[in-house]
Amino acid sequence: MTDERVIDLSIDVPGGITDAWRAVATGPGISSWFVPCQVEERVGGEVVLDFGEMGSARGEVTVWEPPTRFAYRGADEEGPRLSFEWQISEADADGCTVRLLNRGFSGEGAAEMAEGMTGGWLIYLENLRLHLTHFPGLEARAITPTVTVPGDNETAWAELCAALDLQVDLGEGAHFTTSGEGVPMLIGTIEKNLAVPGKLSAYLVRTEAPGEGTAFIAAEGGGEAAACSVWLYLYDDDRDEIEDRWTPFLHERWGTPD
């Protein structure tokens, strides 16, 4: 018997298996909906994930079966060595199903860690769906600022939305423009309002400015503090010239990430 916790999530995405494979098993694909990533495409190859100010994570490819199954295991010495497996299967003529199995949560604090990572994966899988819906085969530049905001999830979400002059309960299809003193410009349409009461609040967005792409505005976690993010994934030709204005803005208002 084992008390290991497993995150098991699936999402239906448009397009064929080849597009989904590229999105979840290659560096440019993963970078376009998750974090900047490099993948050495073979069993035993290295995986490097760049979480910006929160550091980087390394892994080793354990399964490489194009175009349906890819897995890697964390190789960092500190913390639990989690494993991540992606499975892709045909759903119907118009799309396929992507399944994530995130294993390795055991021991003290395993339940809390798995719960926290589940909230994050719910956001990223929705962003994967947006990527494959609107930008299949294209590569995005990721901008990934995050800060820790004191208070429970509802309080942190309200503070984040207030800072951007956004309502806390925008529905899908709502068009918005951020405003306020010193607030960077973000113009877009809400594609999904994602909420898990007390644990997760997020808007998944298709952006028009500062560039064409996707984004999410999110408060993850609860209790005494929540991680608040404004992450952008930009596809315009000049995306590399767009300065990250969100990190200094969030730091000035709330400080650096925990």
C-alpha positions in Angstrom: 0.0 0.0 0.0 1.1 3.5 -0.7 -0.3 6.9 0.3 1.0 8.5 -2.8 -1.2 11.2 -4.3 -1.7 11.5 -8.0 -3.0 14.4 -10.0 -5.0 13.0 -13.0 -6.5 15.7 -15.3 -7.7 15.6 -18.9 -8.8 18.3 -21.4 -10.3 18.1 -24.9 -8.5 20.3 -27.4 -9.1 21.0 -31.0 -6.8 19.8 -33.8 -4.9 16.6 -34.4 -2.6 14.5 -32.3 0.5 16.0 -34.0 -0.4 19.5 -32.9 -1.1 18.4 -29.3 2.1 16.4 -29.2 4.2 19.3 -30.3 2.5 21.5 -27.6 3.1 19.1 -24.6 6.4 17.4 -25.6 8.7 20.0 -27.2 10.4 23.0 -25.8 8.8 25.6 -28.1 5.4 24.0 -27.6 5.5 23.9 -23.8 6.9 27.5 -23.7 3.8 28.7 -25.5 1.3 27.8 -22.8 3.3 27.0 -19.6 6.8 28.4 -18.9 10.0 28.7 -21.0 11.2 25.2 -21.6 13.9 23.1 -23.3 13.4 19.4 -24.0 16.1 17.0 -25.3 13.8 14.8 -27.3 14.8 11.3 -26.3 14.7 8.9 -23.3 17.3 10.1 -20.9 17.2 13.6 -22.4 17.1 16.7 -20.2 14.1 18.9 -19.5 14.7 22.4 -18.2 11.8 24.6 -17.0 12.4 28.4 -16.3 10.0 29.8 -13.7 11.7 33.2 -13.8 12.2 34.7 -10.3 11.0 31.5 -8.7 13.9 29.6 -10.2 14.3 26.7 -12.6 13.5 23.0 -12.5 15.3 20.1 -14.2 14.0 16.7 -15.2 15.0 13.6 -17.2 12.8 12.2 -20.0 11.6 8.7 -19.0 9.1 8.0 -21.8 9.4 9.2 -25.4 6.7 7.7 -27.6 5.7 10.2 -30.3 3.0 11.2 -30.8 1.0 9.8 -27.9 3.1 9.5 -24.7 5.8 11.7 -23.1 7.0 11.6 -19.5 9.8 13.1 -17.4 10.9 12.9 -13.8 12.2 15.8 -11.7 16.0 15.6 -11.4 16.6 18.3 -8.8 18.0 17.1 -5.5 15.9 19.4 -3.3 12.2 18.6 -2.7 10.1 15.6 -4.0 11.1 14.2 -7.3 7.7 14.5 -9.1 7.0 12.8 -12.4 4.8 14.2 -15.2 3.3 12.0 -17.9 1.3 13.3 -20.9 -1.0 11.0 -22.9 -2.7 12.0 -26.1 -5.6 10.2 -27.7 -8.1 10.8 -30.5 -11.4 12.2 -29.2 -13.3 12.8 -32.4 -12.8 14.1 -35.9 -12.3 17.7 -34.6 -10.0 17.1 -31.7 -8.2 15.0 -29.2 -7.8 14.4 -25.5 -4.7 15.4 -23.5 -4.3 13.7 -20.2 -1.8 14.6 -17.5 -0.7 12.3 -14.7 1.4 14.1 -12.1 2.8 11.6 -9.6 5.2 11.5 -6.6 3.3 13.3 -3.8 3.9 11.4 -0.6 4.7 11.9 3.0 4.0 14.9 5.2 2.3 17.8 3.3 1.6 15.7 0.2 -2.1 16.4 0.1 -1.6 20.1 0.4 1.1 20.2 -2.3 -1.0 18.1 -4.7 -4.0 20.3 -4.0 -2.0 23.5 -4.7 -0.5 22.1 -7.9 -3.9 20.9 -9.1 -5.1 24.5 -9.1 -2.1 25.6 -11.2 -2.6 22.7 -13.7 -6.3 23.7 -14.2 -5.1 27.1 -15.4 -2.3 25.8 -17.6 -4.5 23.2 -19.2 -7.1 25.8 -20.1 -4.2 27.9 -21.5 -3.1 24.9 -23.5 -6.6 24.7 -25.0 -6.5 28.4 -25.9 -3.1 27.9 -27.5 -4.3 25.0 -29.6 -7.6 26.7 -30.5 -6.1 30.0 -31.7 -2.4 29.5 -32.4 -1.7 25.9 -33.3 1.9 25.4 -34.5 3.0 28.9 -33.5 5.5 29.8 -30.8 4.8 32.4 -28.0 7.0 34.4 -25.8 6.0 33.9 -22.1 6.1 36.7 -19.6 5.5 35.2 -16.1 5.4 37.7 -13.2 4.0 36.5 -9.9 3.7 38.0 -6.4 2.4 36.9 -3.0 -0.6 38.8 -1.8 -1.7 38.6 1.8 -5.2 37.3 2.7 -7.4 34.4 1.7 -8.1 33.7 -2.0 -11.2 35.9 -2.2 -9.4 38.8 -0.6 -6.3 38.4 -2.8 -8.4 38.1 -6.0 -10.3 41.2 -5.0 -7.1 43.2 -4.4 -5.6 42.0 -7.7 -8.7 42.9 -9.7 -9.0 46.3 -7.9 -5.3 47.1 -8.8 -6.2 46.5 -12.5 -9.6 48.2 -12.3 -11.4 44.9 -13.2 -14.6 43.4 -11.8 -14.1 40.2 -9.8 -16.9 38.4 -11.6 -16.5 39.0 -15.4 -18.2 36.5 -17.5 -16.9 34.6 -20.6 -17.0 36.9 -23.6 -16.4 40.1 -21.6 -14.0 42.6 -23.2 -11.8 44.6 -20.9 -8.9 47.1 -20.7 -6.8 47.5 -17.6 -6.6 51.0 -16.2 -5.2 53.0 -13.3 -2.1 54.8 -12.4 1.0 52.9 -13.5 -1.0 49.8 -14.6 0.5 48.2 -17.7 -1.9 48.0 -20.7 -3.7 44.7 -21.2 -6.7 44.5 -23.6 -8.5 41.3 -24.2 -11.5 39.1 -24.0 -12.3 36.6 -21.2 -12.3 33.1 -22.7 -13.0 31.4 -19.3 -13.7 32.4 -15.8 -12.1 29.6 -13.7 -12.9 29.3 -10.0 -12.5 26.8 -7.2 -14.0 28.5 -4.1 -11.4 29.4 -1.5 -8.5 28.0 -3.6 -8.4 29.4 -7.2 -9.7 32.4 -9.1 -8.6 33.1 -12.6 -9.5 34.7 -15.9 -8.2 33.0 -19.1 -7.8 35.7 -21.7 -7.3 36.1 -25.5 -5.2 39.3 -25.7 -5.2 42.1 -28.3 -2.6 44.3 -26.6 0.3 44.6 -25.8 0.3 41.9 -28.4 -1.8 39.1 -29.9 -1.8 36.0 -27.7 -3.2 34.5 -24.5 -2.9 35.4 -20.8 -4.2 34.6 -17.4 -4.9 36.7 -14.4 -5.0 34.5 -11.3 -5.0 34.1 -7.6 -3.9 30.6 -6.5 -4.1 29.2 -3.0 -5.7 30.4 0.1 -5.1 30.7 3.8 -2.9 33.6 4.8 -1.7 34.5 1.3 -2.2 33.7 -2.3 0.1 33.7 -5.4 -1.2 36.3 -7.8 -0.1 36.3 -11.4 -0.5 38.2 -14.7 1.1 35.8 -17.2 1.2 36.7 -20.9 2.0 34.5 -24.0 2.5 36.7 -27.1 2.7 35.6 -30.7 3.2 38.9 -32.6 6.4 39.4 -34.7 7.6 42.0 -32.3 6.9 40.0 -29.1 10.5 39.9 -28.1 10.6 43.7 -28.2 7.7 44.0 -25.7 9.1 44.9 -22.3 7.9 43.1 -19.2 6.1 45.9 -17.4 4.1 43.7 -15.1 6.9 42.5 -12.8 8.0 45.9 -11.6 4.3 47.0 -11.3 3.4 43.9 -9.1 6.6 44.2 -7.0 6.0 47.9 -6.4 2.5 47.1 -5.1 3.0 43.9 -3.2 6.7 43.1 -3.0 8.6 40.1 -4.4 7.3 36.5 -4.8 7.6 34.1 -1.9 
